[in-house]
Amino acid sequence: MKILVTVKEVAAVEDEFQISGLDIDDASLEYDLNEWDDYAVEEAVQISEENDDVEVVTVTIGPERSEETIRMALAKGADRAIRVWDDALESAQFLDVDTKAELLAAVAEEEAPDFILSGVQAGDDANGATGVALAERLGFEWAAVVNKLDLDADAGIANIRRELEGGVEELTDVDLPAVLTIQTGINEPRYASLRGIRQAQRKPLDVNSLDEIGLDDSVVETPVERTDMYEPETESEATLWEGSAGDTAKELASFLRDKGVVEG
């Protein structure tokens, strides 16, 4: 059995940051593995530990810088990794959901996984659509916002529980092959051990260009265009009190009475 896990390196913005053109200046960013993808990797690794002959392969779209993040997934138990990148992707202003889905689908068609795990969303753009768009491209069944997964490998069925609107949860079966988008809380992602980090340096990490996955530069064409990047002005004010707990409590109580929140 082969499990393909889509992973993404995301950037966290520092409290104080600078904007450079249509992007936040790279000096103001810290990169890490997307939180939701971390849970997807852990779920795949747990399945591989509970079943024989399971290979976990991660795939990401990103520049060379992202390899450090990818190897963290390898250090946590993934067997090998694939990174898709070339000059056309480097020069693209924006990679929309359709573009990402087409790139990932090309890799999936080559890898022929039994099923695919993806994070529900990414911490930077929060589209929450790539996994479902990938399933549509491949013609796979899918389930989104999965917070419990029991795999019946022999029957080729995933028994899943998923979150719906209004706090409702759905229990259903999904036939494999399928794409499942994983919600946080489905498990407890492990820390990468020192041994795992050393082993990750020896695990295969293949870099594929568009041509190598059977695509051309037209894949980056998109109707989506970024026109501006700016920090919005706040429409509210914050009041800060300093001092001991007793002093600040009195000031807060007086403030709330003045605003009519509490009675005098």
C-alpha positions as CSV (number, residue, x, y, z in Angstrom):
1,M,0.0,0.0,0.0
2,K,1.2,3.5,-0.8
3,I,0.0,6.7,1.0
4,L,0.7,10.0,-0.7
5,V,0.7,13.0,1.7
6,T,0.6,16.5,0.4
7,V,2.7,18.9,2.5
8,K,3.4,22.6,2.3
9,E,5.9,25.0,3.8
10,V,4.1,28.0,5.2
11,A,5.4,31.3,6.4
12,A,4.5,32.9,9.8
13,V,4.7,36.7,9.8
14,E,6.5,38.5,12.6
15,D,4.6,41.1,14.6
16,E,6.6,43.8,13.1
17,F,7.1,43.3,9.3
18,Q,8.0,45.1,6.1
19,I,6.2,44.8,2.7
20,S,8.3,44.5,-0.4
21,G,6.3,45.0,-3.6
22,L,3.5,42.5,-3.7
23,D,5.0,40.3,-0.9
24,I,5.9,40.5,2.7
25,D,9.7,40.9,3.0
26,D,11.3,37.6,3.4
27,A,13.3,38.9,6.5
28,S,9.9,39.2,8.3
29,L,9.0,35.6,7.7
30,E,9.7,32.3,9.5
31,Y,9.0,29.1,7.7
32,D,7.6,25.8,9.0
33,L,5.6,22.8,8.1
34,N,1.9,23.6,7.7
35,E,0.1,22.6,10.9
36,W,-2.7,20.7,9.2
37,D,-0.2,18.8,7.1
38,D,1.7,17.8,10.2
39,Y,-1.4,15.9,11.4
40,A,-1.8,14.3,7.9
41,V,1.8,13.1,8.0
42,E,1.3,11.6,11.5
43,E,-1.9,9.8,10.4
44,A,0.0,8.3,7.5
45,V,2.9,7.2,9.6
46,Q,0.6,5.6,12.2
47,I,-1.1,3.6,9.5
48,S,2.3,2.5,8.2
49,E,3.2,1.4,11.7
50,E,0.0,-0.6,12.1
51,N,0.1,-2.3,8.7
52,D,2.7,-4.2,6.8
53,D,4.2,-3.1,3.5
54,V,3.0,0.6,3.7
55,E,5.0,3.3,2.0
56,V,4.5,6.9,3.0
57,V,5.5,9.4,0.3
58,T,5.2,13.2,0.7
59,V,4.9,15.7,-2.1
60,T,5.3,19.4,-2.0
61,I,5.4,22.4,-4.4
62,G,8.2,24.7,-3.3
63,P,11.7,26.1,-3.8
64,E,14.9,24.6,-2.5
65,R,14.5,26.4,0.8
66,S,11.5,24.2,1.6
67,E,13.6,21.0,1.7
68,E,14.4,21.6,5.3
69,T,10.7,21.5,6.1
70,I,10.1,18.5,3.9
71,R,12.9,16.6,5.7
72,M,11.1,17.2,9.0
73,A,8.2,15.0,7.6
74,L,10.8,12.4,6.6
75,A,12.3,12.6,10.2
76,K,8.8,11.9,11.6
77,G,8.5,8.6,9.6
78,A,7.7,9.3,5.9
79,D,9.8,7.1,3.6
80,R,10.6,9.5,0.8
81,A,9.7,12.9,-0.6
82,I,9.0,14.6,-3.9
83,R,9.5,18.3,-4.5
84,V,8.1,20.0,-7.6
85,W,9.7,23.2,-8.8
86,D,11.3,24.9,-11.7
87,D,11.9,28.4,-13.3
88,A,8.2,28.7,-14.5
89,L,6.9,28.1,-10.9
90,E,9.6,30.4,-9.5
91,S,8.6,33.3,-11.8
92,A,4.8,32.8,-11.3
93,Q,3.2,35.6,-9.4
94,F,0.6,33.4,-7.9
95,L,-0.2,29.6,-7.8
96,D,-4.0,29.2,-7.5
97,V,-5.9,26.1,-6.3
98,D,-6.4,24.8,-9.8
99,T,-2.7,25.0,-10.5
100,K,-1.7,23.3,-7.3
101,A,-4.2,20.5,-7.9
102,E,-3.0,19.9,-11.4
103,L,0.6,19.7,-10.2
104,L,-0.2,17.3,-7.4
105,A,-2.4,15.3,-9.7
106,A,0.4,14.8,-12.1
107,V,2.6,13.4,-9.3
108,A,-0.2,11.2,-8.0
109,E,-0.8,9.7,-11.4
110,E,2.9,8.8,-11.6
111,E,2.9,7.4,-8.0
112,A,-0.5,5.6,-8.2
113,P,-1.2,5.8,-4.4
114,D,-3.9,3.8,-2.7
115,F,-5.1,7.0,-1.1
116,I,-4.0,10.6,-0.4
117,L,-4.0,12.6,2.8
118,S,-3.9,16.4,2.8
119,G,-4.3,19.0,5.4
120,V,-7.7,20.6,5.6
121,Q,-6.1,24.0,4.8
122,A,-2.8,25.9,4.8
123,G,-2.0,28.4,7.5
124,D,-1.0,31.1,5.0
125,D,-3.7,31.3,2.3
126,A,-6.4,29.2,4.1
127,N,-8.2,28.2,0.9
128,G,-9.3,24.8,2.2
129,A,-9.9,23.7,-1.4
130,T,-6.7,22.0,-2.7
131,G,-7.4,18.5,-1.4
132,V,-11.0,18.4,-2.9
133,A,-9.8,19.9,-6.2
134,L,-7.1,17.2,-6.3
135,A,-9.7,14.5,-5.9
136,E,-11.8,16.0,-8.7
137,R,-8.7,16.0,-11.0
138,L,-8.0,12.4,-10.2
139,G,-11.6,11.1,-10.2
140,F,-11.1,9.9,-6.6
141,E,-13.7,9.8,-3.9
142,W,-13.1,12.3,-1.2
143,A,-14.0,13.4,2.4
144,A,-13.1,16.7,3.9
145,V,-12.4,17.8,7.5
146,V,-11.7,14.2,8.7
147,N,-11.1,14.0,12.5
148,K,-11.1,10.2,12.8
149,L,-9.9,7.5,10.4
150,D,-10.0,3.7,10.6
151,L,-8.6,2.0,7.6
152,D,-9.8,-1.4,6.4
153,A,-7.0,-2.1,3.9
154,D,-8.3,-5.5,2.9
155,A,-11.7,-4.2,2.0
156,G,-10.3,-1.0,0.5
157,I,-12.5,1.2,2.7
158,A,-11.7,4.1,5.0
159,N,-14.2,4.4,7.9
160,I,-14.1,8.1,8.7
161,R,-15.7,10.7,11.0
162,R,-15.8,14.3,9.6
163,E,-16.8,17.7,11.0
164,L,-19.8,19.4,9.4
165,E,-21.3,22.8,10.1
166,G,-22.9,23.6,13.4
167,G,-21.0,21.1,15.4
168,V,-22.5,18.1,13.6
169,E,-20.3,15.1,12.8
170,E,-20.8,12.6,10.0
171,L,-19.8,8.9,10.1
172,T,-19.3,7.4,6.7
173,D,-17.3,5.0,4.6
174,V,-15.2,6.1,1.7
175,D,-14.0,3.7,-1.0
176,L,-10.4,3.8,-1.9
177,P,-8.7,5.3,-3.8
178,A,-9.7,8.6,-2.1
179,V,-8.4,11.9,-1.0
180,L,-9.0,12.7,2.7
181,T,-8.4,16.2,4.1
182,I,-7.2,15.9,7.7
183,Q,-8.3,18.1,10.6
184,T,-6.2,19.1,13.5
185,G,-6.8,17.0,16.6
186,I,-7.2,13.7,14.8
187,N,-3.9,12.6,16.5
188,E,-0.9,14.0,18.4
189,P,1.9,14.7,15.9
190,R,5.2,13.3,17.1
191,Y,8.4,15.3,17.6
192,A,11.2,14.4,15.2
193,S,13.8,12.5,17.2
194,L,17.5,13.2,16.7
195,R,17.8,9.7,15.2
196,G,14.9,10.4,12.9
197,I,16.5,13.7,11.8
198,R,19.8,11.9,11.0
199,Q,17.9,9.2,9.0
200,A,16.0,11.9,7.1
201,Q,19.2,13.1,5.5
202,R,19.6,9.7,3.9
203,K,16.0,9.3,2.7
204,P,15.3,10.0,-1.0
205,L,14.1,13.5,-1.9
206,D,13.5,13.8,-5.6
207,V,13.1,17.2,-7.3
208,N,10.9,17.2,-10.4
209,S,10.4,19.9,-13.0
210,L,7.2,20.5,-14.9
211,D,8.5,18.6,-17.8
212,E,9.4,15.6,-15.7
213,I,5.8,15.3,-14.4
214,G,4.4,15.8,-17.9
215,L,3.3,19.4,-17.7
216,D,4.4,22.6,-19.4
217,D,4.5,26.3,-18.5
218,S,0.8,26.8,-19.3
219,V,-0.1,25.2,-15.9
220,V,0.8,28.4,-14.1
221,E,-1.6,30.5,-16.1
222,T,-4.3,31.8,-13.8
223,P,-7.1,34.4,-13.9
224,V,-6.2,35.4,-10.3
225,E,-3.9,38.4,-10.0
226,R,-2.5,40.2,-7.0
227,T,-2.7,43.9,-7.4
228,D,-1.6,45.3,-4.0
229,M,-0.2,44.4,-0.6
230,Y,-0.7,46.6,2.4
231,E,-1.3,46.5,6.1
232,P,-4.9,47.5,6.8
233,E,-5.5,50.3,9.3
234,T,-7.1,49.3,12.5
235,E,-10.7,50.6,13.1
236,S,-10.6,50.2,16.9
237,E,-8.5,51.3,19.8
238,A,-6.8,49.2,22.5
239,T,-6.4,50.4,26.1
240,L,-3.4,49.0,28.0
241,W,-3.0,49.1,31.8
242,E,0.2,48.5,33.6
243,G,0.9,47.9,37.3
244,S,-0.1,45.4,39.9
245,A,-3.2,43.1,39.6
246,G,-5.1,45.1,42.2
247,D,-4.4,48.5,40.5
248,T,-5.2,47.3,37.0
249,A,-8.4,45.5,38.2
250,K,-9.7,48.8,39.7
251,E,-8.9,50.7,36.4
252,L,-10.6,48.0,34.3
253,A,-13.7,48.1,36.5
254,S,-13.9,51.8,36.2
255,F,-13.4,51.6,32.5
256,L,-16.2,49.1,32.1
257,R,-18.6,51.2,34.3
258,D,-17.8,54.2,32.1
259,K,-18.7,52.2,29.0
260,G,-21.9,51.0,30.6
261,V,-20.8,47.3,30.5
262,V,-21.3,46.9,34.3
263,E,-23.4,48.9,36.8
264,G,-21.7,51.2,39.1
